[in-house]
């Protein structure tokens, strides 16, 4: 007998894509505000900018994949 994964009904419910994108871009903007903190050196700046770029890149890749039909619109 093959074991199939068990899903709760709320796991299969699609989320609100618009609010997820707004949340990711808003979080990236808030992260960039921390560049004007009281830290020394550029290590913190590199991590903050890198994390913000990662969030923006994830939103961009999601938009491109959905536009090209490579990712289903129901999830």
C-alpha positions as CSV (number, residue, x, y, z in Angstrom):
1,X,0.0,0.0,0.0
2,X,1.5,3.3,-1.0
3,X,1.5,6.0,1.5
4,X,0.1,9.3,0.3
5,X,0.7,12.6,2.1
6,X,-2.1,13.8,4.4
7,X,-3.2,17.4,4.0
8,X,-5.4,19.5,6.2
9,X,-8.2,21.4,4.4
10,X,-6.6,24.8,5.1
11,X,-3.3,23.7,3.6
12,X,-4.9,23.4,0.2
13,X,-6.7,26.7,0.4
14,X,-5.0,29.3,-1.8
15,X,-3.7,32.4,0.0
16,X,-4.1,36.0,-1.0
17,X,-1.3,36.6,-3.6
18,X,-1.8,40.4,-3.6
19,X,-1.2,40.7,0.1
20,X,1.7,38.3,0.0
21,X,3.4,40.5,-2.6
22,X,2.7,43.7,-0.7
23,X,4.0,42.1,2.5
24,X,7.2,41.0,0.8
25,X,7.9,44.3,-0.8
26,X,6.9,46.2,2.4
27,X,9.3,44.0,4.4
28,X,12.1,44.8,1.9
29,X,11.4,48.5,2.3
30,X,11.5,48.3,6.1
31,X,14.7,46.3,6.0
32,X,16.3,49.1,3.9
33,X,15.4,51.6,6.6
34,X,17.8,49.8,8.9
35,X,20.7,50.9,6.8
36,X,20.7,54.1,8.9
37,X,21.3,52.3,12.2
38,X,24.1,52.7,14.7
39,X,26.2,49.8,13.4
40,X,29.8,49.9,12.3
41,X,31.2,48.3,9.2
42,X,29.5,47.0,6.0
43,X,28.8,43.4,7.0
44,X,25.3,44.4,8.4
45,X,24.7,46.5,5.3
46,X,25.5,43.6,3.0
47,X,23.1,41.3,4.8
48,X,20.3,43.8,4.9
49,X,20.6,44.7,1.2
50,X,21.0,41.0,0.3
51,X,17.8,40.0,2.2
52,X,15.8,42.9,0.7
53,X,17.0,41.8,-2.8
54,X,16.1,38.2,-2.1
55,X,12.5,39.3,-1.2
56,X,12.2,41.5,-4.3
57,X,13.6,38.7,-6.4
58,X,11.2,36.2,-5.1
59,X,8.3,38.4,-6.0
60,X,9.7,39.1,-9.4
61,X,10.3,35.4,-10.2
62,X,6.7,34.6,-9.0
63,X,5.3,37.2,-11.3
64,X,7.3,36.1,-14.3
65,X,6.5,32.4,-13.8
66,X,2.8,33.1,-13.4
67,X,2.7,35.3,-16.5
68,X,4.5,32.7,-18.6
69,X,2.1,29.9,-17.4
70,X,4.9,27.9,-15.7
71,X,3.3,28.2,-12.2
72,X,-0.4,27.5,-11.6
73,X,-2.6,30.5,-10.6
74,X,-4.6,28.5,-8.1
75,X,-1.8,28.2,-5.4
